Amino acid sequence: MLSLRQREQRQAWVLLAPMLLVMLLLTAWPLLRTIWLSFTDAALIGSGEAPGWIGFENYLFAITDADFRSSLWRTLYFTVVSVAIEGVIGVLVALLLNQKFAGRNVLRVLVILPWALPTIVNAMMWRLNFNPDYGSINALLTQLGIIDGYRSWLGSPDSALNAVMFADIWKNYPLVTLLVLAALQSIPDDLFEAARLDGASAWRRFRAITFPAIVGPLSVALVLRTIDAFKIFDIIYVMTRGGPVDSTKTLSFYVYQESFSYLRAGSGAAYAMLMTLLCAVLITLYMLLLWRQRRKGSAYEG
């Protein structure tokens, strides 16, 4: 006879089985198919013959391809810089919105609006803002005396990637703000009051009370943003199409071109798998770093 706990576990697995089957079909099969294609010379158009097995040739070519390496470093730069800036701005804005002042609720709504915008809408808006003829960025900077004339921000290889990064940061820092603000509101006011009575400075209160409370939600936000930033595609496609002269060509755009512009499904699948592995490694390192930081934060005693 099965115990009550065993019967409950069996019933739970029976109820979960349909969902697990759907997840398997929607996730495992496409992944396995992509892995298989990455070892072939498959093309999206051809003579109708079955793809030929070529082993690790696609992977070896990617490793030795200068264009692939350039796209990789460009993607790492975009990911590290944008996520770091979003983390800092998100925490600072959350600390501000956690204070009591007139109009706080209205400001909270306004801060969340950029994140609520669809990425395509955000990209088109900033493409217009960076327009070299009538863009608001040129008008503002010229009137402030920061620049002496209108510039083509998206048309210059030196500034195009940073301009796209600016648009991405503007849209996504509210996610960090939202999660950190929720954590800040869960901290009892009595803790801060007791710390003030003990003579703790604002920085010591942040280290001993605030940071340990927000490090968990902040870690989640940064990991989510790392994943999104590493596979960035849509905002680049709308704003620059990977140009000028490939200065905004990230790994996702590289995979897109290989698969759908050059119609090489086999090599495109291999590049996509390499991108997935690199993203997994990056996230693992990020999680280890945040875990160590969380342990340090929990060890603070003021």
C-alpha positions, 0 to 999 in steps of 0.5 A: 500500500502506498502512503498518503504522501506517495499517492499525493506525489503520484497524483501531482505527476499525473496532473503535471504530465500534460504540461511537461509533454507540451514543454518537451515538444515545444522546447526539446524537439526544436533544440535537438533539431537545431543541434543536428542542423549545426553539424550539417551543410543545410541550406534554406534553398537548394536542390531538395537533397538531404543535408550532408553531415560535415561534423564540427566544420561550422563550429571551427569556421565560426571560431576562426571567423574574424567577423564572428569574433568582432560580433562577440566582443561587440555583444559583450561590450553592449551587455556588460555596459548596458546592464551595469548602467541599468543596475546603477540607475535602477537602484538610484531611482528606486531609492528616490521613489521609496522616499515620501514626497508630493507626486511620488505615485505619479512619478512611479507611473512615469518611470515604468512607462518606458518599460511598458513600451513595445521594443519596436515602438521604443526603437522607432522613437529613438531612431527619430530622436537621433535623426541627423536633420530634425532629431531632438537629441541634436537640437537639445545638445546644440542649444545647451552648447555641448555640440556645435552642429547636428551629427549623424549619431546612428550613421557614425561607426563611433557612436552608433552602438552607444546610441542604440545602447542609450535607447536600450538602457532608457527602456529597460532600467525601469525593470530594475527599479520595479524589483528593487522598489518592491524590496525596499518597501518590504523593509520595516521603518523600525530598522532604519529608525533604530539605526539612526538612534545608534548613530549609523550614517546613511552609508552604513544604513545602506550597507547593513539594512538596504543592500542585504534586502535588495541584493536578491531582487537586484540579482534576479533583475540583472540576470534577466537583463543580462540574458536580454542584452546578450541576445539583443536583436530587435532594437538593432534591426529597427535602428541601424540594421547592424550598420554602419559598416557592421558597427552594431552587428551583434551575435544575434544579428550575425546569426540572423544574417547567416540563416536568413540573408545568406540562407545557410541554415547549417552554419546559422544553427551552429552560430546560434548554438555557440551563442547559447553556450556563451550566454549560459557561461556568462549567466553562470559567472554572473550568478556566482559573482552575485552569490558571493556578493549576496553572502558578503551583504548578509555578513554586514552588521553595520 
